[in-house]
Amino acid sequence: MPAIFYAPFETAQMFGADVPNSQPSAHVKSGDVPNPERNDVFTRADGSVYYVIASHPDGTGVTLLILSRDQSYG
């Protein structure tokens, strides 16, 4: 399934220290994932595995999947 994958990297301040942070996400064709659920597996072509933590269809045929490397996130 084709997807546009994003993994922006940023640094957040926590307790006075810089903490690395990223929020991976992917835009997918809604018809390819008609009912994404929490903890569904998203595997990239390079074999890296992510878990769906939220999905947001935009009404135009595209769904934004919010992903995590950790299945127990949130």
N, C-alpha and C positions, 0 to 999 in steps of 0.2 A: 504494500500500500504506500503510495507516495505521501510524503508529509514535509512540511517546512518546520524544521527543528530549531529552537533557540535555547541557548544556555548562557544568558548574560552573567557576567561575573562582576561583583561589586564588593566593597568592603563596608561593613557596618560597625558602628561603635557600640560596644557592650561592656559595661562596667569599666569604662575608660580605656579599653583595648580594642584594637582593630580585629574584627572577626570576618574571615572570608565567607561569602554568601553567594549562592546562585539560585535562581528559580527557573529550572528548565520548563519549557512548554513546547507544544507542537500544534500547528494548524493542519487539520486533516479534512478531507472531503466527508461531509456528514453521512453520506450514503455508505461510506466505507466503515464507519463506526456508528451505526444508528442508535445504539443504546449504551454508551460507555458508562461503566460503573466504577466506583472507588476500588482501587487495588487491581484493576485490569492491568495486564502487562503490555507495555509498549517497548518493543525491541528495535533498536536502530540497526542499520545495515552493517555497522561495525561490530555488532553483537552486544553492545551495552544495553542493559535492561533498566527500565524506569517503570514506575507505577503511577497510574492515574489517581490524582487526589481530588480533581474537580474537572468538570467539563462545562463549556459555555457555547452552545450553538448560537450563531449570529443571525439566523433566519435567512441567510443567502446561500446556504449549502455548505458552509464552512463551520467547523467546530474547533474551538480552542481547547486543547487538553492541558491542564496544569499537571506537571509531573514531579515525581520525587524519586531519588535513588533508593530511598528507604521506604519499605512497604508499611511500616508502622507510623509514618509521618502524620502528624495532626490528629 
